C-alpha cells in the first residue's frame, strides 16, 4: 500500500481534517520520537506548534532523508497523520520499512508555485508536515507558516535551510556498515546528528545513532572550547568532516 498522493487544492482540502475536529493523537502536546532521538529535542519529542528543521548538509544526500524518516516513525505508529511536501524521491517503501503507517501518510511530490498554500493547508489538518524548502523563501512566508503551525498545533519540519526554527537537526558525519572485503551489502549507517536551537534547545548537542535505528545511542561530550563559547553566548557546532 502506498502513501496517499495528493494532487490539487480540491484533493488537499478533502484530505485534511477540520481544525475543530478531535485531535487524532488524543490531544498529546508532545508527539513521540524514537528513544535514540529524544536527547536532541528539548521536550524529548515533537512538541505541537514547534518548527523542527532538518538541514540537508553538503552533499545533499547526507543522511537527511533517513533522519526525517526516523523523526516521523514513532508519531505515525502512535496514530498521527504525516505529510511530505516537495520531495519527489521520498519512497513509500522506505517509509514503511521505517515504521511509518502509509494509510496516514500524504505525499505532495511537486507542489509547484502554490507551495506556501499547500503547506498551510496541510498544517491545518495534519499532525506533522515535512516540506522541502524551495531555493528562495521570504522571511515573511517562513514566519507565517511557523505561526500557523503554532496556532494549529501541527509540527512543521522544514527539510533544508530554515532560519528561526526552534531546533535544527543535521547529520554531520556517517559511516556505513555491511560491506566486507569486496563483498556484502550496505545494511545501516552510524551517523552523528547535531542539534542546535533557541531557548531550551540553545545548548548544542551531538549523538551517534544507527539509521535505520536500533537501541544504540551515544552522547558525544562537548569539547571544552565549545562549552566556553556557550558561556560567552557564541555557539559553534562541529561541522562535517
C-alpha positions as CSV (number, residue, x, y, z in Angstrom):
1,X,0.0,0.0,0.0
2,X,1.4,3.4,-0.9
3,X,1.0,6.7,0.8
4,X,-1.8,8.9,-0.5
5,X,-0.7,11.0,-3.4
6,X,-2.3,14.4,-3.2
7,X,-2.9,16.3,-6.4
8,X,-4.6,19.8,-6.5
9,X,-6.1,22.0,-3.9
10,X,-9.5,20.2,-4.0
11,X,-8.0,16.9,-3.1
12,X,-5.9,18.5,-0.4
13,X,-9.0,20.2,1.1
14,X,-10.8,16.8,1.2
15,X,-7.8,15.1,2.9
16,X,-7.2,17.3,5.9
17,X,-9.4,17.1,8.9
18,X,-11.1,20.4,10.0
19,X,-9.1,22.3,12.6
20,X,-12.0,21.9,15.1
21,X,-12.1,18.1,14.7
22,X,-10.8,15.9,17.6
23,X,-7.1,15.5,17.8
24,X,-6.3,12.1,16.3
25,X,-3.3,11.7,18.7
26,X,-5.5,12.1,21.7
27,X,-4.6,15.7,22.5
28,X,-1.0,15.0,23.4
29,X,1.1,18.1,23.3
30,X,4.3,16.2,22.5
31,X,4.4,13.5,19.8
32,X,6.8,10.6,20.4
33,X,10.1,10.1,18.6
34,X,12.5,7.1,18.6
35,X,14.2,6.8,22.0
36,X,17.6,7.4,20.3
37,X,16.5,10.9,19.3
38,X,14.8,12.1,22.5
39,X,18.0,13.7,23.8
40,X,18.2,16.0,20.9
41,X,14.8,17.7,21.5
42,X,14.0,19.9,24.5
43,X,10.7,18.2,25.1
44,X,12.1,14.7,24.3
45,X,9.6,14.6,21.4
46,X,7.9,16.7,18.7
47,X,6.1,19.5,20.6
48,X,2.9,20.5,18.8
49,X,3.2,24.0,17.4
50,X,7.0,23.8,17.1
51,X,9.3,24.1,14.0
52,X,11.9,21.3,13.8
53,X,14.2,21.8,10.8
54,X,16.3,19.1,9.2
55,X,19.3,20.7,7.5
56,X,20.4,18.9,4.3
57,X,24.1,19.5,4.6
58,X,26.7,19.1,1.8
59,X,26.4,17.0,-0.3
60,X,22.6,17.0,-0.2
61,X,22.5,13.2,0.1
62,X,24.0,13.3,3.6
63,X,21.5,11.2,5.6
64,X,18.9,13.9,6.0
65,X,16.1,11.8,4.4
66,X,16.9,8.9,6.8
67,X,16.7,11.4,9.7
68,X,13.3,12.6,8.5
69,X,12.0,9.0,8.4
70,X,13.3,8.4,11.9
71,X,11.6,11.6,13.2
72,X,8.2,10.5,11.7
73,X,8.1,6.9,12.6
74,X,7.1,6.9,16.3
75,X,4.5,9.6,15.9
76,X,3.0,7.7,12.9
77,X,2.9,4.5,14.9
78,X,1.0,6.4,17.7
79,X,-1.7,7.4,15.3
80,X,-0.6,10.8,13.9
81,X,-1.1,11.8,10.3
82,X,2.1,12.9,8.5
83,X,2.7,14.7,5.2
84,X,5.7,15.1,3.0
85,X,5.7,18.0,0.5
86,X,8.2,18.7,-2.3
87,X,10.3,15.6,-2.0
88,X,9.6,13.6,-5.2
89,X,12.2,11.0,-4.3
90,X,10.6,10.2,-1.0
91,X,9.8,6.5,-1.2
92,X,6.8,4.8,0.3
93,X,8.8,1.6,0.6
94,X,11.5,3.2,2.8
95,X,8.8,4.9,4.8
96,X,7.1,1.6,5.5
97,X,10.4,0.0,6.5
98,X,11.0,2.8,8.9
99,X,7.6,2.1,10.6
100,X,5.5,4.9,9.1
101,X,1.9,4.0,8.6
102,X,1.2,4.5,4.9
103,X,-2.5,4.9,5.4
104,X,-1.8,8.0,7.4
105,X,0.9,9.4,5.1
106,X,0.1,12.1,2.5
107,X,2.6,12.8,-0.3
108,X,2.7,16.0,-2.4
109,X,5.8,15.4,-4.5
110,X,5.5,18.6,-6.7
111,X,3.5,21.4,-5.1
112,X,4.6,23.9,-7.7
113,X,4.2,27.7,-7.2
114,X,1.4,27.0,-4.7
115,X,3.9,25.6,-2.2
116,X,3.1,28.0,0.6
117,X,-0.7,27.4,0.1
118,X,-0.2,23.6,0.1
119,X,1.9,23.6,3.2
120,X,-0.5,26.0,5.0
121,X,-3.5,23.7,4.2
122,X,-1.7,20.6,5.4
123,X,-0.7,22.4,8.7
124,X,-4.5,22.9,9.3
125,X,-5.2,19.2,9.3
126,X,-2.1,17.1,9.6
127,X,0.0,16.5,12.7
128,X,3.5,16.6,11.2
129,X,4.2,18.4,7.9
130,X,7.6,17.8,6.3
131,X,8.4,20.2,3.5
132,X,11.4,20.6,1.3
133,X,12.5,24.2,1.4
134,X,12.5,25.9,-2.0
135,X,15.6,27.8,-3.1
136,X,14.1,31.1,-2.2
137,X,11.7,31.5,0.7
138,X,10.9,35.0,2.0
139,X,11.2,35.7,5.7
140,X,7.5,36.7,5.8
141,X,6.4,33.3,4.3
142,X,8.6,31.4,6.7
143,X,7.3,33.4,9.7
144,X,3.7,33.0,8.6
145,X,3.9,29.2,8.2
146,X,5.7,28.8,11.6
147,X,3.0,30.9,13.2
148,X,0.3,28.8,11.6
149,X,1.8,25.7,13.0
150,X,1.8,27.2,16.4
151,X,-1.8,28.2,16.1
152,X,-3.0,24.8,14.7
153,X,-0.9,22.6,16.9
154,X,0.9,21.0,14.0
155,X,4.7,20.2,13.9
156,X,6.4,21.9,10.9
157,X,9.5,20.1,9.7
158,X,11.3,22.2,7.0
159,X,13.8,20.0,5.1
160,X,16.6,22.4,4.1
161,X,17.8,25.8,5.3
162,X,15.3,27.5,7.6
163,X,16.1,30.4,9.8
164,X,14.4,30.8,13.1
165,X,13.5,27.1,13.7
166,X,13.0,26.0,17.4
167,X,15.5,23.2,16.7
168,X,17.7,22.4,13.7
169,X,19.0,18.8,13.3
170,X,21.7,17.8,10.9
171,X,23.6,14.7,10.1
172,X,27.2,15.8,10.2
173,X,29.1,12.5,9.8
174,X,28.3,9.0,8.8
175,X,29.9,5.6,8.4
176,X,28.3,2.7,6.6
177,X,28.3,-0.9,7.9
178,X,27.8,-4.1,6.0
179,X,30.5,-4.3,3.3
180,X,33.2,-6.8,3.8
181,X,36.4,-7.2,1.8
182,X,35.0,-6.9,-1.7
183,X,31.5,-8.3,-0.9
184,X,28.3,-7.8,1.1
185,X,25.7,-5.1,1.1
186,X,25.1,-1.9,2.9
187,X,22.8,-2.5,5.9
188,X,22.9,0.5,8.1
189,X,24.8,3.7,8.8
190,X,26.2,5.1,12.0
191,X,25.6,8.8,11.9
192,X,26.4,11.7,14.1
193,X,23.4,14.0,14.5
194,X,23.9,17.6,15.8
195,X,21.1,19.8,17.3
196,X,21.1,23.5,17.9
197,X,18.2,25.8,18.6
198,X,16.7,28.5,20.7
199,X,15.5,28.7,24.3
200,X,15.6,25.3,26.0
201,X,17.4,23.9,22.9
202,X,20.2,26.6,22.8
203,X,22.8,24.3,24.1
204,X,24.3,22.4,21.1
205,X,24.2,18.6,21.3
206,X,25.5,15.7,19.3
207,X,24.6,12.0,19.4
208,X,25.6,8.9,17.4
209,X,22.8,6.7,16.2
210,X,22.2,3.9,13.7
211,X,20.0,4.7,10.7
212,X,18.0,2.5,10.3
213,X,17.9,2.6,14.1
214,X,18.4,0.2,17.0
215,X,18.9,0.7,20.7
216,X,22.4,2.1,20.4
217,X,22.8,5.8,21.4
218,X,26.0,7.5,22.3
219,X,26.0,11.1,23.5
220,X,29.2,13.0,22.5
221,X,30.5,15.3,25.2
222,X,31.0,18.9,24.1
223,X,34.7,19.9,23.7
224,X,35.9,22.4,26.3
225,X,36.2,25.1,23.6
226,X,32.5,24.6,22.7
227,X,31.5,24.8,26.4
228,X,33.5,28.0,26.8
229,X,31.8,29.5,23.7
230,X,28.4,28.6,25.1
231,X,29.2,30.6,28.3
232,X,30.1,33.6,26.1
233,X,26.9,33.3,24.2
234,X,28.6,32.3,20.9
235,X,27.6,28.8,20.0
236,X,29.6,26.9,17.4
237,X,28.8,23.4,16.1
238,X,31.3,20.9,14.8
239,X,30.9,20.8,11.0
240,X,31.1,17.7,8.8
241,X,34.5,16.2,8.4
